[in-house]
Each structure stands twice: as C-alpha cells, then as structure tokens.
Amino acid sequence: MTAEKDALNMVAGLMILAARTAPKARGQDTLLYKVLTAREIEAISDWLAKEGKKRDLAFFIRDSKNFADTEACVLIGVKGDVPVGINCGACGFKSCAEYSKDYEVRKNPSTDYQGPNCAVRMTDLGIAAGSAVKTAQIHNIDNRLMFTGGVAALDLGFLGRECTVAYAIPLSATGKNIFFDRESKK
C-alpha cells in the first residue's frame, strides 16, 4: 500500500465522520454511510459503463472511467421516505402522516431514485455531503460529488433497500485532478 492509498483511506473515514456529525433536522439521523471496497468501486464502474451504453448517456460512460481510476470512494445516502414530523408540506402532502400513508403507492421502480422524499431529509443529505467533500478538500484529496455513482450504488444495493437517494464521492490522489477536464460527448 502506498502513502497516498493510506491517506485516501484515512480521509474517507474522516469524511464519514464529518457527514455523521453534520447537523440534522430534529437531531434525527436517517443518513447511511459507507466506504467502498475496491471490488465495489469496480462494480460501480462496470454498472455505469453498461447502463451508459444501454441508456445512451455519455456522462454515465465518462463517470465510469473516473470510477475505474478511483482508489477510494465514500457513499452517503438517506432514508428519504422517513418524514421529519413537522408538516412543512414541501413533499407535496398536507402532513407527514398523509405522506407516510401514501408513500408505498407512490414508489416508482422505473426511476433512479425513489420518491417522493421528505425535503428536510434531502437537506440533511446535502449538508452531510457538503461536510464530507469539505473534509476531503481540507486534506487536499481530489474528489467529486457524483449523482451517477449514487444511482449505481443504489441499484447494486450497497446502502440497503431503505436508502432512497445516494451520492458517491470518489477520491483521488494523483498529480492531476481526474474529476475535472473530463471529456463528455453531448
């Protein structure tokens, strides 16, 4: 193992810690966290390449190459179907009770994310993801918050069935940031 690989793994753990300790609505933690193994990162890369071709989405294929070159990756997801209990209405329902009652009927297996999701839980996810990428940046680890990797991780079951939305944060420590100046066919 190289010094860079050791550092990437240490920072991945610190990223999970930063996400875990980030503020959450009403102090309720509905987030899910995981540092991926090399095999799981490879599975995401393969999934994105296959789905990119199947769906004719060049950015999936582009991101597949990033995951192939990634040595560490953090996943952060949320149980977005768990309402926070403040009846804000942002989900489109009049109350959290109404949302919970109708949720099972509204799941759509043909979309990448399950929905609807509690808007407050989505905010919790965003704050936690921001805390994680900030931690990577503080330690000079190149990273990118990726929707595509989260979609792949959900389909592969890496955060369990209870996860409705996820983001992947692949990490890199090379002489040039692999996540920018990327080619993508439009």
Secondary structure, DSSP 8 states (H G I E B T S, - for coil): --HHHHHHHHHHHHHHHHHHTS--GGG---EEEEE--HHHHHHHHHHHHHHHHHHT-HHHHHHHHHHHT-SEEEEEEE-TTS--SS---TTSSSSHHHHHHHHHHH--TTSSS-S---HHHHHHHHHHHHHHHHHHHHTT-EE--BHHHHHHHHHHTTT-TT--EEEEEEEE-SSS-TTSS-----
